[in-house]
Every structure is written in structure tokens, then in C-alpha cells.
Amino acid sequence: MYPIGLAPMSGLEERNCVEPCASSISGSTISPGQASTFDPVVSLHIDSKGLALIRLPLPPSQLEIEIRKSDGSLAYTSKRSKRCSGNCSLLDASGTPLITTKYFFGPCREPIISLLDCNKVPEQNVKLTSKWNSRKYTYLLPDGRTFAWQYAGKKTLATFGIHGAKSTALVLKLGGEIVAALIRNEDTRTPGTTYFSAGNGGELLLGAAVNNEDGLSEELIVATCLLMLKKECDRRRAVQFMVISGALY
């Protein structure tokens, strides 16, 4: 049994996913002896509480999500101004806004990510182009390139050295190559959350291509990863609404 919205990909989806092998940089996530097509060089921890399996379908109460480096120092903070709004800003450790994400009400109205770089005119936007009910989310960059976050299946989990039944991974691919992965298992998921939580955090591993000229910026990867967690919360709340509606009628 898998938590709602977090089941591994089907066999067809799995065959379309690049299967990475990587060495651990934290000592707990990836087996050190494996040959690597994805070589993580940076580890961040996303401290998102997410939503429990059984609860009222209310928005998440956590207004600030901290993203910390492997040494425990603060790297980024994601802030929402109020609980009823999904709009958020990603700030660096000094409190400088880097990226904003604006959400719109209703299906088929995907969020827009804005890059706050004063040297770029006009403002640079990253758009989500996938269907609202998809489990693979493709993003369109201002230069026309695309990248995608998707859920890893069992075979891909195994290449990360993850064999436990209660483990999940989200992988980000750019140009067919995996450049980042969010690992959630007993060792890495946010304390106080479980396998059945939705939108909870874990260890975000970044490859050597991050921040390269032809790659993706670290802050954009963090912002889109947080958007994926927001999508999990949205799916969880939708199911909870349906359960309550079915009980009433």
C-alpha cells in the first residue's frame, strides 16, 4: 500500500526514466560503491511538515519552510504571507527575495514562477506546462528549454541504494539527465512526518551540473521542488474533501 499521490511509477513510466547510480555525500542516502551517472555534490534538507493522512482538508499551517545545508546552516527560506494563500517567496539566508511563485484558483490554471533578477528585463518567468492531474511536471524556461520533476519507481529507487518499502524519491531531469533528487526515507524525511504524509520534506541532492551556464540554478531547483510538495498537499486535500463529501451524502 502506498500513500495517496506517492505510489511508484508504472513499468512504462519507469522505462522512460533515466536510472541513476550515485555515491552518497551524506553517508545515509546513496550507497557509496555504485557507479554513477548522477553524482551529487550538494545536500540540502527541506524542513516541510506537509499534511497527515487523516485530517480535515485545511491548508497547511506551516507558513515558513527552512532549507538547510548539510552543516545545519540556513540556505533558503520559503515564506507565505497567510495560510489561505499558496503564493510564496523564496529568500536566501540574508532574507533577499530570489523567486516568487504565484498560484491561481481552479484546475488548468498552473502557477507561475518569477525569477527576481534585477539585471534581467523584462522579468523572467518559468511556467508549468503539464496537465493539472499529471504525476510528471514539466517546466518551460524563458529560453525555451524544459525540465521535469517526476516520481521514481522501484528500479530507480534501487539505484539510489534505497530498498525500503517506505521510501520515495522525486527526480529532476534536464535534457534527459538527472540533475537533482529529493529522497524521503526513514533517515531523511522531515522529523515528525511519516511515509503516509503528503508534501513533507527530505534530503535534496544536487548534481555537479547545478549552477552551470547550461544548467539550472540551485534556487530554481529548490523553488520547483517546493512546488512539487505543494502539489502533493493539493492532491491530499482533494481526496480528503471527497471522503468528507461522501460521508455526508
Backbone as CSV, one residue per row, in Angstrom:
resi,resn,N_x,N_y,N_z,CA_x,CA_y,CA_z,C_x,C_y,C_z
1,MET,0.842,-1.203,0.000,0.000,0.000,0.000,0.874,1.248,0.000
2,TYR,0.514,2.208,-0.864,1.288,3.437,-0.940,0.396,4.619,-0.590
3,PRO,0.959,5.673,0.000,0.160,6.841,0.339,-0.391,7.501,-0.903
4,ILE,-1.513,8.186,-0.743,-2.194,8.820,-1.860,-1.261,9.785,-2.558
5,GLY,-1.125,9.606,-3.890,-0.304,10.502,-4.674,1.177,10.205,-4.635
6,LEU,1.608,9.146,-3.917,3.034,8.890,-3.782,3.423,7.495,-4.250
7,ALA,2.547,6.800,-4.936,2.890,5.464,-5.404,3.960,5.539,-6.477
8,PRO,4.836,4.494,-6.570,5.852,4.480,-7.608,5.234,4.509,-8.994
9,MET,6.046,4.860,-10.006,5.576,4.906,-11.372,5.275,3.503,-11.875
10,SER,4.477,3.443,-12.932,4.200,2.174,-13.572,5.441,1.696,-14.317
11,GLY,5.380,0.463,-14.840,6.512,-0.064,-15.580,6.847,0.779,-16.795
12,LEU,5.812,1.271,-17.516,6.048,2.106,-18.687,6.702,3.412,-18.302
13,GLU,6.204,4.040,-17.231,6.811,5.284,-16.763,8.244,5.048,-16.337
14,GLU,8.488,3.909,-15.705,9.829,3.609,-15.205,10.815,3.447,-16.344
15,ARG,10.379,2.840,-17.465,11.294,2.654,-18.587,11.675,3.977,-19.219
16,ASN,10.832,5.007,-19.047,11.126,6.325,-19.593,11.979,7.160,-18.666
17,CYS,12.304,6.643,-17.527,13.072,7.393,-16.532,14.524,6.964,-16.563
18,VAL,15.440,7.915,-16.616,16.858,7.594,-16.536,17.150,6.997,-15.179
19,GLU,17.877,5.897,-15.150,18.159,5.225,-13.894,19.541,5.630,-13.414
20,PRO,19.636,6.504,-12.403,20.932,6.970,-11.952,21.529,6.041,-10.913
21,CYS,22.843,6.050,-10.834,23.564,5.439,-9.731,24.459,6.516,-9.168
22,ALA,24.504,6.657,-7.856,25.248,7.770,-7.302,25.912,7.395,-6.010
23,SER,26.930,8.145,-5.657,27.632,7.963,-4.398,27.085,8.919,-3.376
24,SER,27.063,8.505,-2.137,26.483,9.326,-1.086,27.400,10.460,-0.685
25,ILE,26.815,11.630,-0.472,27.587,12.735,0.075,27.184,12.993,1.505
26,SER,26.175,12.286,1.985,25.745,12.467,3.367,25.965,11.210,4.198
27,GLY,26.250,10.103,3.527,26.538,8.871,4.252,25.328,8.024,4.539
28,SER,24.112,8.518,4.192,22.928,7.748,4.556,21.995,7.501,3.393
29,THR,22.106,8.272,2.322,21.107,8.201,1.276,21.480,7.270,0.139
30,ILE,22.711,7.341,-0.358,23.087,6.607,-1.548,24.281,5.715,-1.251
31,SER,24.244,4.488,-1.737,25.338,3.559,-1.480,26.626,4.066,-2.113
32,PRO,27.748,4.068,-1.382,28.972,4.680,-1.864,29.686,3.906,-2.953
33,GLY,29.418,2.614,-3.113,30.196,1.837,-4.052,29.643,1.784,-5.454
34,GLN,28.539,2.466,-5.734,27.881,2.321,-7.015,28.466,3.261,-8.066
35,ALA,28.546,2.777,-9.314,28.942,3.636,-10.424,27.890,4.698,-10.606
36,SER,28.300,5.859,-11.128,27.398,6.995,-11.057,27.192,7.688,-12.387
37,THR,25.916,7.910,-12.735,25.587,8.855,-13.789,25.044,10.130,-13.167
38,PHE,24.662,10.063,-11.922,24.236,11.239,-11.160,25.138,11.324,-9.944
39,ASP,25.991,12.321,-9.926,26.987,12.442,-8.864,26.657,13.661,-8.009
40,PRO,25.940,13.494,-6.899,25.545,14.649,-6.082,26.734,15.288,-5.391
41,VAL,26.754,16.607,-5.419,27.844,17.347,-4.780,27.338,18.266,-3.677
42,VAL,26.028,18.490,-3.630,25.426,19.355,-2.611,24.227,18.641,-2.009
43,SER,24.079,18.745,-0.691,22.936,18.168,0.012,22.229,19.262,0.796
44,LEU,20.936,19.401,0.566,20.102,20.338,1.309,18.970,19.560,1.971
45,HIS,18.499,20.057,3.106,17.355,19.412,3.752,16.181,20.375,3.787
46,ILE,15.058,19.921,3.227,13.838,20.728,3.185,12.969,20.363,4.376
47,ASP,12.748,21.315,5.255,12.026,21.063,6.505,10.543,21.378,6.340
48,SER,9.889,20.616,5.475,8.459,20.798,5.238,7.668,19.752,6.017
49,LYS,6.675,20.204,6.791,5.868,19.291,7.605,4.826,18.549,6.780
50,GLY,4.354,19.166,5.689,3.361,18.523,4.853,2.032,18.327,5.564
51,LEU,1.276,17.342,5.079,-0.049,17.052,5.629,-0.145,15.584,6.016
52,ALA,-0.787,15.331,7.145,-1.006,13.956,7.587,-2.084,13.290,6.736
53,LEU,-2.177,11.974,6.834,-3.142,11.230,6.037,-4.568,11.508,6.475
54,ILE,-4.817,11.508,7.785,-6.174,11.711,8.303,-6.237,13.062,9.005
55,ARG,-6.982,13.979,8.424,-7.122,15.330,8.956,-8.213,16.023,8.162
56,LEU,-8.655,17.179,8.642,-9.574,17.997,7.860,-8.830,18.597,6.671
57,PRO,-9.523,18.820,5.548,-8.853,19.310,4.335,-8.540,20.807,4.386
58,LEU,-7.833,21.225,5.410,-7.458,22.626,5.566,-6.089,22.867,4.939
59,PRO,-5.781,24.117,4.560,-4.455,24.415,4.015,-3.373,24.151,5.057
60,PRO,-2.151,23.882,4.621,-1.057,23.671,5.575,-0.871,24.889,6.469
61,SER,-0.609,24.650,7.738,-0.438,25.755,8.687,0.985,26.308,8.688
62,GLN,1.924,25.565,8.129,3.324,25.998,8.113,3.514,27.117,7.087
63,LEU,3.808,28.323,7.560,3.980,29.473,6.669,5.427,29.665,6.235
64,GLU,6.359,29.115,6.969,7.775,29.228,6.616,8.410,27.842,6.557
65,ILE,9.074,27.563,5.460,9.790,26.304,5.284,11.272,26.626,5.158
66,GLU,12.062,26.076,6.051,13.503,26.318,6.009,14.203,25.232,5.195
67,ILE,15.171,25.666,4.415,16.011,24.747,3.648,17.435,24.932,4.156
68,ARG,18.005,23.879,4.705,19.309,23.986,5.363,20.378,23.165,4.646
69,LYS,21.617,23.622,4.787,22.760,22.915,4.228,23.092,21.703,5.095
70,SER,24.010,20.883,4.615,24.361,19.665,5.346,24.999,19.960,6.693
71,ASP,25.586,21.169,6.859,26.178,21.528,8.150,25.173,22.166,9.102
72,GLY,23.908,22.259,8.674,22.855,22.810,9.516,22.610,24.290,9.338
73,SER,23.459,24.972,8.588,23.272,26.409,8.380,22.143,26.665,7.389
74,LEU,21.508,27.816,7.527,20.363,28.157,6.689,20.807,28.503,5.272
75,ALA,20.141,27.919,4.287,20.418,28.227,2.884,19.312,29.091,2.291
76,TYR,18.059,28.689,2.513,16.904,29.411,1.970,15.737,29.304,2.948
77,THR,14.777,30.207,2.764,13.507,30.140,3.479,12.392,30.420,2.491
78,SER,11.370,29.582,2.497,10.179,29.816,1.686,9.090,30.363,2.599
79,LYS,8.517,31.513,2.227,7.535,32.172,3.086,6.222,32.412,2.356
80,ARG,5.133,32.123,3.065,3.790,32.521,2.637,3.292,33.596,3.587
81,SER,2.519,34.548,3.070,2.040,35.642,3.915,0.845,35.229,4.762
82,LYS,0.037,34.282,4.271,-1.139,33.845,5.017,-1.485,32.406,4.651
83,ARG,-2.191,31.751,5.567,-2.468,30.328,5.412,-3.363,30.033,4.218
84,CYS,-4.285,30.919,3.910,-5.252,30.657,2.847,-4.688,30.914,1.455
85,SER,-3.455,31.348,1.356,-2.841,31.639,0.060,-1.649,30.727,-0.168
86,GLY,-1.514,30.243,-1.408,-0.361,29.423,-1.752,0.819,30.236,-2.240
87,ASN,0.589,31.527,-2.538,1.667,32.372,-3.039,2.822,32.411,-2.048
88,CYS,4.039,32.282,-2.557,5.187,32.237,-1.658,6.403,32.884,-2.297
89,SER,7.366,33.218,-1.454,8.637,33.786,-1.898,9.769,32.939,-1.345
90,LEU,10.787,32.735,-2.166,11.990,32.033,-1.724,13.072,33.069,-1.457
91,LEU,13.567,33.085,-0.224,14.574,34.049,0.197,15.890,33.332,0.486
92,ASP,17.000,34.039,0.264,18.281,33.454,0.632,18.522,33.628,2.122
93,ALA,19.688,33.224,2.597,19.964,33.249,4.034,19.956,34.654,4.609
94,SER,20.207,35.663,3.768,20.211,37.050,4.238,18.830,37.683,4.213
95,GLY,17.830,36.957,3.672,16.473,37.479,3.591,16.153,38.167,2.285
96,THR,17.041,38.077,1.303,16.806,38.692,-0.004,15.909,37.793,-0.851
97,PRO,14.785,38.316,-1.374,13.904,37.502,-2.217,14.605,37.113,-3.518
98,LEU,14.487,35.848,-3.881,15.099,35.335,-5.104,14.067,34.935,-6.145
99,ILE,12.995,34.304,-5.685,11.978,33.759,-6.578,10.616,33.890,-5.912
100,THR,9.607,34.229,-6.696,8.230,34.195,-6.202,7.439,33.165,-7.006
101,THR,6.498,32.521,-6.354,5.610,31.569,-7.011,4.179,32.014,-6.769
102,LYS,3.450,32.243,-7.857,2.073,32.721,-7.764,1.124,31.620,-8.207
103,TYR,0.154,31.315,-7.344,-0.820,30.271,-7.622,-2.156,30.892,-8.010
104,PHE,-2.910,30.142,-8.819,-4.218,30.592,-9.281,-5.269,29.549,-8.914
105,PHE,-6.470,30.007,-8.629,-7.534,29.101,-8.202,-8.119,28.367,-9.402
106,GLY,-8.398,27.084,-9.211,-9.091,26.295,-10.211,-8.167,25.423,-11.037
107,PRO,-8.734,24.347,-11.640,-7.936,23.454,-12.487,-7.498,24.147,-13.770
108,CYS,-6.432,23.617,-14.380,-5.893,24.140,-15.644,-5.345,25.555,-15.515
109,ARG,-5.121,26.004,-14.301,-4.507,27.314,-14.079,-3.254,27.081,-13.239
110,GLU,-2.187,26.781,-13.929,-0.964,26.382,-13.252,-0.203,27.596,-12.717
111,PRO,0.585,27.397,-11.668,1.332,28.502,-11.064,2.420,29.036,-11.991
112,ILE,2.850,30.258,-11.718,3.936,30.893,-12.464,5.057,31.225,-11.495
113,ILE,6.262,30.841,-11.858,7.448,31.115,-11.051,8.187,32.289,-11.668
114,SER,8.455,33.316,-10.885,9.136,34.518,-11.372,10.521,34.620,-10.752
115,LEU,11.529,34.791,-11.607,12.912,34.926,-11.161,13.201,36.396,-10.900
116,LEU,13.533,36.733,-9.684,13.717,38.130,-9.293,15.177,38.530,-9.459
117,ASP,15.576,38.750,-10.702,16.940,39.178,-11.009,16.868,40.579,-11.589
118,CYS,17.392,41.539,-10.846,17.280,42.937,-11.260,18.044,43.217,-12.549
119,ASN,18.950,42.330,-12.965,19.726,42.537,-14.183,19.004,42.030,-15.426
120,LYS,17.858,41.384,-15.216,17.110,40.836,-16.341,15.834,41.636,-16.549
121,VAL,15.679,42.178,-17.748,14.484,42.928,-18.100,14.000,42.394,-19.446
122,PRO,12.723,42.011,-19.592,11.703,42.012,-18.547,11.889,40.858,-17.552
123,GLU,10.969,40.786,-16.591,11.023,39.741,-15.572,10.969,38.363,-16.221
124,GLN,11.803,37.452,-15.719,11.891,36.107,-16.271,10.911,35.180,-15.554
125,ASN,10.039,34.520,-16.324,9.050,33.622,-15.749,9.298,32.187,-16.190
126,VAL,9.052,31.268,-15.281,9.104,29.836,-15.571,7.688,29.304,-15.415
127,LYS,7.184,28.629,-16.449,5.795,28.186,-16.441,5.708,26.664,-16.366
128,LEU,4.711,26.202,-15.640,4.410,24.774,-15.550,3.470,24.425,-16.694
129,THR,3.870,23.463,-17.532,3.100,23.163,-18.738,2.358,21.834,-18.679
130,SER,2.490,21.083,-17.595,1.841,19.778,-17.504,0.367,19.918,-17.151
131,LYS,-0.388,18.851,-17.392,-1.785,18.829,-17.001,-1.894,18.830,-15.484
132,TRP,-2.980,19.381,-14.974,-3.126,19.570,-13.534,-3.119,18.249,-12.774
133,ASN,-3.566,17.163,-13.435,-3.648,15.877,-12.742,-2.484,14.947,-13.086
134,SER,-1.457,15.474,-13.714,-0.309,14.656,-14.091,0.591,14.394,-12.893
135,ARG,1.338,13.285,-12.955,2.323,12.978,-11.916,3.739,13.301,-12.388
136,LYS,3.871,13.788,-13.615,5.144,14.291,-14.126,4.929,15.753,-14.487
137,TYR,5.742,16.625,-13.919,5.533,18.059,-14.082,6.678,18.667,-14.884
138,THR,6.329,19.227,-16.058,7.301,19.816,-16.968,7.248,21.331,-16.873
139,TYR,8.417,21.941,-16.803,8.540,23.391,-16.658,9.201,23.972,-17.899
140,LEU,8.683,25.105,-18.365,9.215,25.795,-19.538,10.051,26.981,-19.090
141,LEU,11.336,26.968,-19.460,12.247,28.048,-19.109,12.103,29.214,-20.083
142,PRO,12.530,30.412,-19.692,12.438,31.576,-20.587,13.175,31.378,-21.909
143,ASP,14.234,30.555,-21.926,14.996,30.341,-23.162,14.428,29.218,-24.022
144,GLY,13.276,28.664,-23.633,12.619,27.640,-24.428,12.936,26.216,-24.028
145,ARG,13.931,26.008,-23.188,14.246,24.658,-22.718,13.208,24.203,-21.694
146,THR,13.139,22.904,-21.490,12.223,22.356,-20.492,12.980,21.422,-19.550
147,PHE,12.460,21.302,-18.345,12.936,20.299,-17.403,11.728,19.746,-16.674
148,ALA,11.888,18.600,-16.036,10.723,17.934,-15.444,11.073,17.270,-14.124
149,TRP,10.129,17.347,-13.193,10.166,16.574,-11.951,9.222,15.393,-12.122
150,GLN,9.639,14.216,-11.677,8.755,13.059,-11.718,9.110,12.094,-10.593
151,TYR,8.161,11.212,-10.288,8.352,10.242,-9.216,9.167,9.059,-9.714
152,ALA,10.098,8.632,-8.895,10.930,7.482,-9.243,10.200,6.193,-8.909
153,GLY,10.390,5.188,-9.747,9.842,3.867,-9.481,10.816,3.017,-8.683
154,LYS,10.455,1.767,-8.483,11.252,0.889,-7.625,12.665,0.677,-8.161
155,LYS,12.798,0.531,-9.486,14.123,0.288,-10.054,15.037,1.486,-9.852
156,THR,14.485,2.677,-10.048,15.289,3.877,-9.847,15.637,4.052,-8.384
157,LEU,14.698,3.756,-7.494,14.994,3.818,-6.064,16.154,2.891,-5.715
158,ALA,16.182,1.721,-6.332,17.244,0.758,-6.035,18.607,1.284,-6.445
159,THR,18.665,2.053,-7.548,19.951,2.589,-7.979,20.471,3.651,-7.021
160,PHE,19.577,4.212,-6.220,19.991,5.146,-5.179,20.363,4.418,-3.887
161,GLY,20.332,3.093,-3.922,20.631,2.339,-2.714,19.478,2.334,-1.740
162,ILE,18.260,2.626,-2.234,17.077,2.686,-1.385,16.230,1.448,-1.653
163,HIS,16.104,0.601,-0.667,15.385,-0.655,-0.856,14.208,-0.805,0.104
164,GLY,14.061,0.108,1.057,12.962,0.021,1.993,11.628,0.275,1.321
165,ALA,10.593,-0.395,1.815,9.267,-0.249,1.219,8.711,1.152,1.416
166,LYS,9.074,1.793,2.506,8.510,3.103,2.820,9.498,4.212,2.474
167,SER,9.845,4.264,1.191,10.768,5.276,0.693,10.236,5.823,-0.622
168,THR,10.461,7.101,-0.871,10.069,7.722,-2.133,11.188,8.632,-2.612
169,ALA,11.184,8.903,-3.915,12.151,9.835,-4.484,11.500,10.604,-5.620
170,LEU,11.794,11.878,-5.682,11.434,12.727,-6.807,12.721,13.055,-7.544
171,VAL,12.722,12.908,-8.865,13.924,13.206,-9.635,13.635,14.318,-10.632
172,LEU,14.635,15.171,-10.830,14.532,16.267,-11.790,15.444,15.955,-12.962
173,LYS,14.881,16.017,-14.172,15.661,15.738,-15.371,15.710,16.964,-16.276
174,LEU,16.908,17.248,-16.786,17.133,18.310,-17.767,17.907,17.703,-18.925
175,GLY,17.328,17.771,-20.126,17.996,17.184,-21.275,18.215,15.692,-21.150
176,GLY,17.308,15.010,-20.472,17.406,13.567,-20.320,18.319,13.101,-19.210
177,GLU,18.974,14.029,-18.515,19.889,13.676,-17.437,19.320,14.106,-16.092
178,ILE,19.486,13.279,-15.084,19.044,13.636,-13.740,20.052,14.594,-13.119
179,VAL,19.559,15.728,-12.654,20.442,16.739,-12.058,20.131,16.977,-10.585
180,ALA,18.994,16.469,-10.102,18.633,16.641,-8.692,17.648,15.551,-8.295
181,ALA,17.596,15.266,-7.000,16.668,14.253,-6.491,16.311,14.569,-5.049
182,LEU,15.034,14.441,-4.728,14.562,14.580,-3.351,14.308,13.185,-2.804
183,ILE,15.074,12.809,-1.781,14.979,11.477,-1.193,14.227,11.562,0.127
184,ARG,13.207,10.722,0.265,12.448,10.672,1.519,12.376,9.233,2.007
185,ASN,13.060,8.974,3.109,13.010,7.664,3.758,13.145,7.871,5.260
186,GLU,13.328,6.786,5.987,13.384,6.879,7.449,14.517,7.780,7.926
187,ASP,15.589,7.862,7.152,16.753,8.647,7.564,16.667,10.113,7.165
188,THR,15.896,10.416,6.116,15.975,11.759,5.538,14.698,12.585,5.635
189,ARG,13.536,11.938,5.778,12.305,12.735,5.764,12.236,13.641,6.994
190,THR,11.485,14.722,6.883,11.357,15.703,7.953,10.889,15.036,9.244
191,PRO,11.577,15.282,10.363,11.167,14.685,11.644,9.712,15.007,11.972
192,GLY,9.007,14.016,12.492,7.602,14.194,12.826,6.662,13.820,11.701
193,THR,7.201,13.562,10.496,6.375,13.137,9.370,6.602,11.657,9.111
194,THR,5.725,11.071,8.316,5.805,9.643,8.031,5.728,9.403,6.532
195,TYR,5.854,8.140,6.168,5.717,7.728,4.768,4.361,8.124,4.202
196,PHE,3.342,8.189,5.054,1.996,8.491,4.597,1.695,9.985,4.580
197,SER,2.657,10.813,4.953,2.474,12.262,4.864,2.561,12.692,3.400
198,ALA,1.902,13.799,3.078,1.985,14.384,1.737,2.652,15.747,1.839
199,GLY,3.575,16.022,0.928,4.226,17.325,0.915,5.296,17.498,1.970
200,ASN,5.700,16.402,2.610,6.754,16.513,3.620,8.121,16.578,2.951
201,GLY,9.095,17.099,3.687,10.413,17.316,3.128,11.328,16.118,3.244
202,GLY,12.549,16.308,2.785,13.558,15.262,2.823,14.895,15.832,2.413
203,GLU,15.775,14.958,1.937,17.112,15.381,1.518,17.113,15.669,0.021
204,LEU,17.448,16.901,-0.339,17.521,17.309,-1.739,18.978,17.240,-2.185
205,LEU,19.259,16.343,-3.121,20.612,16.151,-3.636,20.759,16.866,-4.967
206,LEU,21.828,17.626,-5.119,22.074,18.402,-6.330,23.343,17.904,-7.003
207,GLY,23.270,17.719,-8.325,24.414,17.234,-9.076,25.385,18.336,-9.450
208,ALA,26.477,17.939,-10.077,27.539,18.881,-10.424,27.107,19.886,-11.483
209,ALA,26.061,19.569,-12.262,25.621,20.470,-13.325,24.837,21.669,-12.802
210,VAL,24.430,21.619,-11.540,23.649,22.722,-10.969,24.512,23.978,-10.909
211,ASN,23.912,25.102,-11.307,24.563,26.421,-11.346,25.557,26.565,-12.490
212,ASN,25.680,25.550,-13.351,26.491,25.709,-14.550,25.776,26.609,-15.546
213,GLU,26.521,27.100,-16.526,25.951,28.031,-17.505,24.770,27.425,-18.243
214,ASP,24.870,26.150,-18.588,23.802,25.482,-19.330,22.887,24.661,-18.430
215,GLY,23.060,24.785,-17.129,22.250,24.017,-16.197,21.151,24.849,-15.569
216,LEU,20.722,24.440,-14.392,19.687,25.145,-13.645,20.296,25.727,-12.387
217,SER,19.751,26.847,-11.940,20.245,27.447,-10.706,19.736,26.658,-9.507
218,GLU,20.507,26.698,-8.440,20.127,25.983,-7.225,18.796,26.473,-6.690
219,GLU,18.601,27.798,-6.685,17.365,28.340,-6.127,16.142,27.952,-6.957
220,LEU,16.295,27.824,-8.284,15.169,27.403,-9.114,14.814,25.949,-8.834
221,ILE,15.811,25.112,-8.636,15.551,23.714,-8.294,14.810,23.627,-6.966
222,VAL,15.240,24.418,-5.986,14.573,24.418,-4.684,13.126,24.880,-4.828
223,ALA,12.907,25.969,-5.576,11.556,26.521,-5.731,10.624,25.534,-6.417
224,THR,11.099,24.862,-7.462,10.236,23.909,-8.168,10.029,22.635,-7.356
225,CYS,11.005,22.268,-6.546,10.815,21.122,-5.648,9.724,21.435,-4.628
226,LEU,9.742,22.646,-4.090,8.695,23.059,-3.151,7.329,23.070,-3.826
227,LEU,7.299,23.437,-5.108,6.034,23.410,-5.843,5.524,21.975,-5.956
228,MET,6.423,21.029,-6.153,6.016,19.624,-6.200,5.402,19.190,-4.874
229,LEU,5.981,19.641,-3.776,5.424,19.308,-2.461,4.054,19.957,-2.279
230,LYS,3.899,21.176,-2.795,2.595,21.852,-2.743,1.558,21.052,-3.537
231,LYS,1.956,20.501,-4.684,1.046,19.683,-5.481,0.599,18.439,-4.707
232,GLU,1.524,17.844,-3.960,1.150,16.691,-3.138,0.101,17.073,-2.110
233,CYS,0.293,18.225,-1.478,-0.688,18.690,-0.485,-2.038,18.945,-1.133
234,ASP,-2.035,19.518,-2.336,-3.290,19.785,-3.043,-4.033,18.486,-3.342
235,ARG,-3.297,17.466,-3.793,-3.944,16.182,-4.081,-4.488,15.550,-2.809
236,ARG,-3.731,15.635,-1.738,-4.181,15.070,-0.463,-5.461,15.767,0.000
237,ARG,-5.499,17.084,-0.067,-6.687,17.829,0.365,-7.888,17.504,-0.514
238,ALA,-7.671,17.322,-1.822,-8.773,16.985,-2.723,-9.391,15.646,-2.338
239,VAL,-8.549,14.672,-2.016,-9.056,13.365,-1.589,-9.801,13.488,-0.267
240,GLN,-9.271,14.286,0.648,-9.929,14.469,1.941,-11.290,15.142,1.779
241,PHE,-11.390,16.095,0.853,-12.686,16.716,0.558,-13.675,15.669,0.056
242,MET,-13.219,14.797,-0.844,-14.108,13.783,-1.405,-14.559,12.787,-0.341
243,VAL,-13.655,12.427,0.553,-14.012,11.491,1.625,-15.081,12.091,2.525
244,ILE,-14.898,13.356,2.897,-15.876,14.018,3.767,-17.209,14.187,3.050
245,SER,-17.151,14.564,1.755,-18.391,14.738,0.988,-19.144,13.423,0.871
246,GLY,-18.406,12.324,0.652,-19.045,11.019,0.554,-19.687,10.595,1.859
247,ALA,-19.068,10.965,2.975,-19.624,10.610,4.279,-20.889,11.399,4.575
248,LEU,-20.960,12.632,4.069,-22.123,13.483,4.330,-23.300,13.141,3.432
249,TYR,-22.985,12.643,2.234,-24.074,12.376,1.300,-24.174,10.895,1.027
